[in-house]
């Protein structure tokens, strides 16, 4: 999404009244990726999933101020609390530890990080090292989950390959961090009923998707929808997204996924 399209969407969302509250208790699950130091860099990058530290701090400040409310209470993804907000990160970027986690821990806000082991093993500077991943896993409020072993579209693989991607990523993370891994997110948002069945069979209890929407806790825990967070999302935009004013755009997005519906 370029700047012009985002500004147009921003105008529509700002004018959009928050929808009437659903009688069911629903949770907003935020999907972050990378947090970068420079605001201009975040805006200029073609990767819409790299948000600036300045904007991210605004998000954390807002969530911390509203943490005591039922509607915006921040809880871990696997928490049984029926509503509120969950914070998730995909891929395992180094800045999840060096920037994001520092702000979240300072404000006592729990969060989930879905890590691709191949990214860690690659040794690329932008990703967490094994030592950094262990350090992240030991922070208060941090929960480590899997994101496939090598970040492949799971729906394009054979049954054996899907099983290997999901099982080996879980085992690798558990061995390294010495913690039980029961959460994951689907790489590229790609999943179908077969992928879900295999995920359950190897021990995952919760799986986050890239589908826009709210999570009804306890219903389809292996198909949890999330809310995209983009590089241009200010604190005001986060508030709007939590209020449901951006939900209209979710219907226009087509994540790479397959379902049997």
N, C-alpha and C positions, 0 to 999 in steps of 0.2 A: 504494500500500500504506500503510494507516494504521498508527499506532504499535502498536495492539493486535494487528493481524495480523502485523506484523513481529516483535513479541515472541514470538508463538506459533511463528512460523517459526524464530526464533532458538533456542527451546527444543528444537525437533525437530532442528535442525541440530547443536546442541551435543551432543545425545545420540547423534547418528548417527556411527557409526564411519567413518573414511575408507575408501573402497573399495579393493580390492586393486589394485595398480599394473598398468596395462595393459603388456603386453610391448612394445608400440610406444612410441616416444618421442613424447610429446605436449606441446604448449605451451599454457599458460593465457594468453589475451589479455584484459586488463582493459579495460573500457569505462567511462571517466569522461566527464563533461560539464563542469559548472561547479564551482569551488572558492570558497566564500565565507568571509569573515573570522570570522563569528560562529557558534558552535556552536548556540546556541538558535535563531537564524534558520534555519539549515540544517534543523533538526529540525521547526520550525514550518511551513516552506514546503510548499506542496502539491506542488511539484516534487521528486520523490524523487531526481532526478539532481543536486541541488546539495549537495555534501558540504562539511562545514566544514574550514577550514584545520587545525584541531586534529586531526581524524580523518585528514585527508590526510597530515599530517606523521607520524602514527603508521604509516600505510601505507608511506611512504617510508623511515622508520627501519627497519621490518621488512624491506623489500626490500633495503635497503643492507646490513643485517647478514647477509643470506643470499645476497648477490650472487655470492659465490665458489662456491656450490654448483651442481652440475649441474642439479638439479631446479628451483631458483629463480633461476638466472642471468638477469638482465634483459637482453634483446636487442631490437633494433629489429624491427618486424613482418616486414620483408623479409629479415632475417638468415637464413642457411642453418643456423644452430645448431638442432639438432633438437628440443630441449626448452626448459625454462625458462619465462620470463614476458615478455610484451610489454605495454607501457603505451600506451593510446590515448585520445585525447580527441576528442569530436565537436563540431561547430558553429562553433568559433572564438571562444570567449568571451575577453574581455580578461584575466580572471583566470588563464587558461592561461599567459599571459606573466608577469603581475605576482605571482602566488602559486605556481602549480604548477611552472612552469619553473625558478624560482629554487631551489626545494627539490631538484628532480631534477638540475639541473646541479651543484649543490653536492655531490651524492653520486655524480656521474658515472654517472647512470642515463639511458640513451637512451629516447626516447619519440616517438610519432607523433601528429600533430595533423591532423584532417580538417576542412577549412575550407570553408564555404559562401560564395562570393564576394558574393552578394547581402546577406549579413549585414554584411560589411565595408563594402560600398558604401552601406548604409542609414544609416550614421553614428550608429546607436544606441550609447549609451554602454557598454552591457554587452558589445558585441562589439569585437574588435580593429579598429583603424584600419589603413590601408594601411602607415603608417610602423611601427606596432607589429608587424604581421605580418612585415614585412621583418626587423625586429629579432629576432623569434622564430625565423625561418628561419635566422638566422646563428648561433644558439646551438649550442654543441657538443652533439651527441647528438639534436638536434631534426630530425625529418623531416616536411615538410609534404605533406599529401595532400588530395584533394578530397572534397567531401561534396555533390555536385550543385551546379549554379549557383544555384538558387533554392530548394533544400530541398523539392522536390516528390516525391510518391509516384511513382517512376519507372514502376511497373507500370500506372499509370492513364493514361500518356501514349502518343501515337502513336510509331511508329518514328522519325520525323524529330525529334520533340520529345525523345525519349530521347537520341538522338545529339547534339542541340544541348546538352542539359543536361550530358552527360558530357564532350563535347569542349570546350565553351566554358569550363567550370570548370577543366579541365586547362590550357588555353592561358592563361587569365587569371592563374592562380597562377604558372605558369612565367614569364610576362612580368614580373610584379611581383617575384617572388623571385629570378629568374635562376637557378633550379634546375630540374632535370627532375623532373616529378611522375609517379610510376608507381603510387602507392597511393591508395586511396579507401575510403570506407565508404558504404553505401547509406542515403540519407535515409529515416527512419522504418523502416529495416530491410526496405524493399520491393524485392524483386528476383525475377526468374524467368530462365529460360534465355535469353530474348531480350535482357534487360538485360545479362546476363553476356557474351553474344556481342558486343554493341555496346561494352561496356566494354573487352573485349580488342581490338576492332578499332581503337579510338582510342588505345590505348597503355597501358592499365592492366595491371599484372602481378599486383597483389594487391588484393583487395577484402574488407573486413570487414563482417560481417552483424550483426544484433541477435539471432541465434539463440544460445541458451546451449549451451556445449559446449567441448571441447578441440580444438585445431588440430593435425592431423598434418601436419607441415611437408612441403611438396611435393605434397600431395594436395588438389585443389580449391582452389588459391590465390585464386580469385575467389569463394569461398564460405566465408570464414574465420569460424568461430563465436567468440563472446566470452563473457566473464563480466560480468554487470551489477554495477556498483558503485553503491550507494544512499546517501542522506544519513544513514542510521542505521548504516552499516557502520563499526564501530570497528576497531582493529587486530586484535582477536581475531576479528572477523567475516571480515576479509580472510584471515587465516591459515586459517580454516575453509574459505573459498571456494577457496583455493589447494590445500587438501588434498582437495577434492572433496566435503566434507560438505554443501554446499548444492546439489549437482547434482540432487537429487530435485526441487527447485522449478523447475528449468529445464523439466521435462516438463509443468509446469502453465501455463507462460507461452506466450502465443500472439502472437509478434511479427507485424506486418503484413508478410507476405511471401508469395510464391507460388513454388512449385517445380513441376516437371513429374513429381515422384515420385508 
